[in-house]
Amino acid sequence: MGGTSDGDGPGPGARTSTGGRPRSGERWRAFRHSPFFPATMLVLIVAAAAGLFAGSYTYAMANPTPHRVPTAVTGVPAPEVKRAEFIQGMEEALGAELTLHHYETYEAARNAVDEQRVYAILQERPGAAELDVSGASGATVAQLLAETAPSVGKAMGVPVTVRDVNPLQEGDPRGLALFYITLAAVIVGFVGAIQFGVHALELNPAERIAFTAGYALLGGFTIAAVVDWGLGALRLPFAESWLILALTMFTSGMVFTMFHTLIGRWAMLPTWGLLVLLGNPSSGGAVSWPLLPSLLGEIGRWLPPGASVNAQHTAVYFGGHQHVFPFAVLAAWSAVSCTVFWTWRHRHPGGREEPAPAAAPTG
């Protein structure tokens, strides 16, 4: 009477452990299916993301140190030993290697600067030296070279003249504006895709891609208009900069959509890791690639933020010398993301069912 029958397991509402408490396995299952489990996971993830965010940016930007600085050498040097001594003194002062590229004429060296193959031009004159830096190629590199060269020359008894042959625009004296507009395009790009998952989940795949392209075009235009026409911080080649920002936003949005298709509600983790923790610090926007830790300097240009900064930087400061590579990187990430989303669209939580066709009349 009252209790379980002989040979049967515990009833649905029976306590199964000593003292009337549920077993630990049952408590864990109940916790896993409660709203407290994802909330707890988010607390841990946000805490870890905060530390990783601070760490990645501090690692990349807090103490930029050059490794290799491509430098053009031209002109007829006064004795070769002086050139060797000056270069050696610069490398010791910088704690880095000056990778020398020899050019027959100054015009060829300037073209190499415009093609962003070198960051400075060293010319030696009888009893003196000239160092041309390019602030637009990398403000941090130019500043470091400009501060180091005169002191090295003074120690050697060789006067050094430094000039900036391609300075930054007046509204962007530290060269950070391009990094900021790229950062805006990247973050708003995937935040827009997240909001589609919240407020427009019923969009079908083709519609989602089309609307992602829509907010990318409009968002890219808005960023460029505010920075150029509104604030006057940069004089942009408007159509080209707009295209780069729009392609960046679209790529960022589709990268999130791809991860959302593959792993569902935790898609923010790889998106944030790829684009924010890794991509933005290694983009070369805040700290030039020669001053980044070597690994970041190598991989940054292959990621969407680095490709965007690279293309935008060339468009603004080196018109007529634009490269296909950064556009190819952005296009490749977009194509892969769209292909993954389209191929496995049945796994994506969005979409809506098509209405069933009306039954044919009988009789």
C-alpha positions as CSV (number, residue, x, y, z in Angstrom):
1,M,0.0,0.0,0.0
2,G,1.2,3.4,-0.8
3,G,4.8,3.0,-2.3
4,T,6.0,1.1,-5.3
5,S,5.0,-2.3,-6.2
6,D,7.5,-5.2,-5.8
7,G,10.0,-5.4,-8.7
8,D,9.1,-2.0,-10.1
9,G,11.4,1.0,-10.3
10,P,10.6,4.3,-8.5
11,G,7.5,6.0,-9.6
12,P,7.6,9.2,-11.6
13,G,7.4,11.5,-8.6
14,A,9.4,9.4,-6.2
15,R,12.6,10.6,-4.5
16,T,15.5,8.3,-5.5
17,S,18.3,9.1,-3.0
18,T,18.8,9.1,0.7
19,G,17.1,11.8,2.6
20,G,14.5,12.5,-0.2
21,R,16.9,14.5,-2.4
22,P,17.2,13.8,-6.2
23,R,20.4,12.2,-7.4
24,S,23.2,14.4,-8.7
25,G,22.7,13.2,-12.2
26,E,19.1,14.2,-12.1
27,R,20.0,17.6,-10.7
28,W,22.5,18.1,-13.6
29,R,19.9,17.1,-16.2
30,A,17.4,19.5,-14.7
31,F,20.0,22.3,-14.7
32,R,20.9,21.6,-18.3
33,H,17.3,22.0,-19.4
34,S,16.7,25.1,-17.3
35,P,17.3,28.7,-18.4
36,F,20.1,28.9,-15.8
37,F,22.4,26.8,-17.9
38,P,22.8,29.1,-20.9
39,A,22.8,32.1,-18.5
40,T,25.7,30.5,-16.6
41,M,27.6,29.7,-19.8
42,L,27.1,33.3,-21.0
43,V,28.5,34.6,-17.7
44,L,31.6,32.5,-18.1
45,I,32.0,33.3,-21.9
46,V,31.6,37.0,-21.4
47,A,34.2,37.0,-18.6
48,A,36.6,35.1,-20.8
49,A,35.9,37.3,-23.8
50,A,36.6,40.4,-21.8
51,G,40.1,39.1,-20.8
52,L,40.9,37.8,-24.2
53,F,39.8,41.1,-25.8
54,A,42.0,43.1,-23.5
55,G,44.8,40.7,-23.9
56,S,44.7,40.5,-27.7
57,Y,44.7,44.3,-28.2
58,T,47.4,44.8,-25.5
59,Y,49.6,42.1,-27.0
60,A,49.4,43.6,-30.5
61,M,49.3,47.4,-29.7
62,A,50.7,48.3,-26.3
63,N,54.4,48.1,-27.1
64,P,54.8,48.0,-30.9
65,T,58.3,46.7,-31.8
66,P,59.7,46.6,-35.3
67,H,61.0,43.3,-36.7
68,R,61.8,44.1,-40.4
69,V,61.4,47.5,-42.0
70,P,61.6,47.4,-45.8
71,T,63.8,50.4,-46.8
72,A,64.8,51.8,-50.2
73,V,68.4,52.8,-50.7
74,T,69.3,55.0,-53.6
75,G,71.9,57.6,-54.7
76,V,75.7,57.3,-54.8
77,P,76.9,56.7,-51.2
78,A,79.9,58.3,-49.6
79,P,82.3,55.6,-48.6
80,E,80.5,52.3,-48.3
81,V,81.8,51.8,-44.8
82,K,79.8,54.8,-43.7
83,R,76.6,53.4,-45.2
84,A,77.2,50.1,-43.4
85,E,77.9,51.9,-40.1
86,F,74.8,54.0,-40.4
87,I,72.6,51.1,-41.3
88,Q,74.1,49.0,-38.4
89,G,73.6,51.9,-36.0
90,M,69.9,52.3,-37.1
91,E,69.3,48.5,-36.6
92,E,70.9,48.6,-33.2
93,A,68.8,51.6,-32.1
94,L,65.6,50.2,-33.5
95,G,66.3,46.6,-32.4
96,A,65.1,45.6,-35.9
97,E,66.5,44.7,-39.3
98,L,66.3,47.3,-42.1
99,T,65.6,45.2,-45.2
100,L,67.3,47.1,-47.9
101,H,66.0,47.4,-51.5
102,H,68.4,49.1,-53.9
103,Y,67.0,51.3,-56.6
104,E,68.9,53.1,-59.3
105,T,66.9,56.4,-59.1
106,Y,65.0,58.3,-56.5
107,E,61.9,58.1,-58.8
108,A,62.0,54.3,-58.7
109,A,62.3,54.4,-54.9
110,R,59.3,56.7,-54.6
111,N,57.3,54.4,-56.8
112,A,58.2,51.6,-54.4
113,V,56.8,53.7,-51.6
114,D,53.6,54.3,-53.5
115,E,53.3,50.6,-54.2
116,Q,53.8,50.0,-50.4
117,R,56.8,47.8,-50.9
118,V,59.1,50.0,-48.7
119,Y,58.4,52.3,-45.8
120,A,61.3,54.8,-46.2
121,I,64.0,56.0,-48.6
122,L,67.6,56.4,-47.5
123,Q,69.9,58.6,-49.6
124,E,73.5,59.2,-48.8
125,R,75.2,62.5,-49.7
126,P,78.9,63.4,-49.2
127,G,79.2,63.8,-45.4
128,A,75.4,63.6,-44.9
129,A,72.4,61.4,-45.3
130,E,68.7,62.0,-46.1
131,L,65.9,59.8,-44.9
132,D,62.5,60.1,-46.5
133,V,59.7,58.5,-44.5
134,S,56.1,58.0,-45.5
135,G,53.6,58.7,-42.7
136,A,50.8,57.4,-44.8
137,S,52.5,54.1,-45.1
138,G,52.5,53.6,-41.4
139,A,52.5,56.5,-38.8
140,T,54.1,54.4,-36.1
141,V,56.9,53.2,-38.4
142,A,57.5,56.7,-39.8
143,Q,57.6,58.2,-36.3
144,L,60.1,55.6,-35.1
145,L,62.4,56.1,-38.0
146,A,62.2,59.9,-37.8
147,E,63.1,59.8,-34.1
148,T,65.9,57.3,-34.5
149,A,67.8,58.5,-37.6
150,P,69.0,61.9,-36.3
151,S,70.3,60.5,-33.0
152,V,72.2,57.7,-34.8
153,G,73.6,60.2,-37.3
154,K,74.7,62.5,-34.5
155,A,76.5,59.7,-32.7
156,M,78.4,58.9,-36.0
157,G,79.0,62.6,-36.9
158,V,76.8,62.4,-39.9
159,P,74.0,64.9,-40.2
160,V,70.7,63.3,-41.1
161,T,67.8,65.2,-42.7
162,V,64.4,63.6,-42.2
163,R,61.3,64.6,-44.2
164,D,57.8,63.0,-44.6
165,V,57.2,62.7,-48.3
166,N,53.6,61.3,-47.9
167,P,52.1,62.7,-44.7
168,L,48.8,61.8,-43.2
169,Q,45.8,64.1,-43.7
170,E,45.3,66.9,-41.3
171,G,42.1,65.5,-39.9
172,D,43.8,62.2,-39.1
173,P,47.2,63.1,-37.7
174,R,47.7,59.7,-36.0
175,G,46.5,57.6,-38.9
176,L,43.7,55.9,-36.8
177,A,40.6,57.0,-38.7
178,L,40.8,54.2,-41.3
179,F,41.1,51.7,-38.5
180,Y,38.0,53.1,-36.8
181,I,35.8,53.1,-39.9
182,T,36.9,49.6,-40.6
183,L,36.2,48.6,-37.0
184,A,32.7,50.1,-37.3
185,A,32.0,48.2,-40.6
186,V,33.2,44.9,-39.1
187,I,31.2,45.1,-35.9
188,V,28.0,46.6,-37.3
189,G,28.2,44.1,-40.1
190,F,27.9,41.0,-37.8
191,V,25.6,42.8,-35.3
192,G,23.2,43.4,-38.2
193,A,23.3,39.6,-39.0
194,I,22.6,38.9,-35.3
195,Q,19.6,41.2,-35.4
196,F,18.2,39.4,-38.4
197,G,18.3,36.2,-36.3
198,V,16.3,38.0,-33.6
199,H,13.8,40.1,-35.5
200,A,13.7,38.7,-39.1
201,L,14.2,35.0,-38.5
202,E,11.7,34.0,-41.1
203,L,13.7,35.4,-44.0
204,N,14.6,32.7,-46.5
205,P,18.2,32.2,-47.5
206,A,18.1,34.3,-50.7
207,E,16.2,37.0,-48.9
208,R,18.7,37.0,-46.0
209,I,21.6,37.4,-48.3
210,A,19.9,40.2,-50.2
211,F,19.0,42.1,-47.1
212,T,22.5,41.7,-45.7
213,A,23.8,43.2,-48.9
214,G,21.2,46.0,-48.5
215,Y,22.3,47.1,-45.0
216,A,25.9,46.7,-46.1
217,L,25.5,49.2,-49.0
218,L,23.5,51.6,-46.9
219,G,25.8,51.2,-43.8
220,G,28.9,51.7,-45.9
221,F,27.5,54.9,-47.4
222,T,26.6,56.2,-44.0
223,I,30.0,55.6,-42.5
224,A,31.8,57.3,-45.4
225,A,29.4,60.2,-45.4
226,V,29.7,60.9,-41.7
227,V,33.5,60.7,-41.7
228,D,34.0,62.7,-44.9
229,W,31.1,65.0,-45.4
230,G,29.9,65.3,-41.8
231,L,33.1,65.4,-39.7
232,G,35.7,66.3,-42.4
233,A,38.2,63.9,-40.7
234,L,39.2,62.3,-44.0
235,R,39.0,63.2,-47.7
236,L,37.9,59.9,-49.1
237,P,37.7,58.7,-52.7
238,F,34.1,58.4,-51.9
239,A,32.9,55.7,-54.3
240,E,35.9,53.4,-53.7
241,S,35.8,53.8,-49.9
242,W,32.0,53.2,-49.9
243,L,32.5,50.0,-51.9
244,I,35.2,48.8,-49.5
245,L,33.1,49.5,-46.4
246,A,30.1,47.9,-48.0
247,L,32.0,44.8,-48.9
248,T,33.5,44.7,-45.4
249,M,30.0,44.9,-43.8
250,F,28.6,42.2,-46.1
251,T,31.5,39.9,-45.4
252,S,31.3,40.3,-41.7
253,G,27.5,39.7,-41.7
254,M,27.8,36.6,-43.8
255,V,30.7,35.2,-41.7
256,F,28.3,35.3,-38.7
257,T,25.6,33.7,-40.8
258,M,27.9,30.9,-41.8
259,F,28.8,30.1,-38.2
260,H,25.2,30.4,-37.2
261,T,24.4,27.8,-39.8
262,L,27.2,25.5,-38.6
263,I,26.9,25.7,-34.8
264,G,23.7,27.5,-34.1
265,R,23.2,29.8,-31.1
266,W,26.9,29.9,-30.2
267,A,27.9,31.4,-33.5
268,M,29.0,34.6,-31.8
269,L,32.0,32.9,-30.3
270,P,33.9,32.0,-33.6
271,T,32.7,35.3,-35.2
272,W,34.1,37.4,-32.3
273,G,37.3,35.4,-32.2
274,L,38.0,35.6,-35.9
275,L,37.0,39.2,-36.6
276,V,37.5,41.0,-33.3
277,L,40.1,39.2,-31.2
278,L,42.3,38.2,-34.1
279,G,41.3,40.2,-37.1
280,N,41.2,43.8,-35.8
281,P,44.5,43.8,-33.8
282,S,46.3,42.3,-36.7
283,S,44.7,44.5,-39.4
284,G,47.6,47.0,-39.5
285,G,45.2,49.9,-38.9
286,A,46.2,50.9,-35.4
287,V,49.8,49.6,-35.6
288,S,51.6,49.0,-38.9
289,W,52.3,45.4,-39.9
290,P,56.2,45.7,-39.5
291,L,55.6,46.7,-35.8
292,L,53.1,43.9,-35.0
293,P,54.3,40.5,-33.5
294,S,55.5,38.6,-36.5
295,L,52.7,36.0,-36.6
296,L,50.0,38.7,-36.4
297,G,51.7,40.7,-39.1
298,E,51.7,37.7,-41.4
299,I,48.1,36.5,-41.0
300,G,46.4,39.9,-40.6
301,R,46.2,40.7,-44.3
302,W,44.4,37.4,-45.0
303,L,41.5,38.2,-42.6
304,P,38.6,40.5,-43.5
305,P,39.6,43.4,-41.2
306,G,43.2,43.5,-42.5
307,A,42.1,43.2,-46.1
308,S,39.6,46.1,-45.5
309,V,42.2,48.4,-43.9
310,N,44.7,47.5,-46.6
311,A,42.3,48.4,-49.4
312,Q,41.0,51.5,-47.7
313,H,44.6,52.7,-46.9
314,T,45.7,52.4,-50.5
315,A,42.5,54.1,-51.8
316,V,43.0,57.1,-49.6
317,Y,46.7,57.6,-49.7
318,F,48.0,55.8,-52.7
319,G,45.5,56.4,-55.4
320,G,46.4,54.8,-58.7
321,H,48.3,52.0,-56.9
322,Q,45.4,49.9,-55.7
323,H,46.0,46.1,-55.4
324,V,43.6,43.3,-56.2
325,F,44.7,41.2,-53.2
326,P,42.6,42.8,-50.4
327,F,39.5,42.7,-52.6
328,A,40.1,39.1,-53.4
329,V,40.4,38.3,-49.7
330,L,37.1,40.0,-48.9
331,A,35.4,38.3,-51.9
332,A,36.8,34.9,-50.9
333,W,35.5,35.2,-47.3
334,S,32.1,36.3,-48.6
335,A,31.9,33.6,-51.2
336,V,32.8,30.8,-48.8
337,S,30.4,32.1,-46.2
338,C,27.5,32.4,-48.7
339,T,28.3,28.9,-50.1
340,V,28.3,27.3,-46.6
341,F,25.1,29.1,-45.7
342,W,23.4,28.1,-48.9
343,T,24.6,24.5,-49.0
344,W,23.5,23.8,-45.4
345,R,20.6,26.2,-45.3
346,H,18.4,23.5,-43.9
347,R,20.4,23.6,-40.7
348,H,20.0,27.4,-40.3
349,P,17.3,28.2,-37.7
350,G,15.6,30.7,-40.0
351,G,13.3,30.5,-43.0
352,R,9.7,29.9,-43.3
353,E,7.6,27.1,-44.8
354,E,6.1,27.6,-48.2
355,P,2.3,27.5,-48.2
356,A,0.9,24.2,-49.3
357,P,-0.7,24.3,-52.8
358,A,-4.4,24.5,-52.9
359,A,-6.2,21.2,-53.5
360,A,-7.7,20.9,-56.9
361,P,-11.5,21.1,-56.9
362,T,-13.3,17.8,-57.2
363,G,-16.5,16.9,-59.1
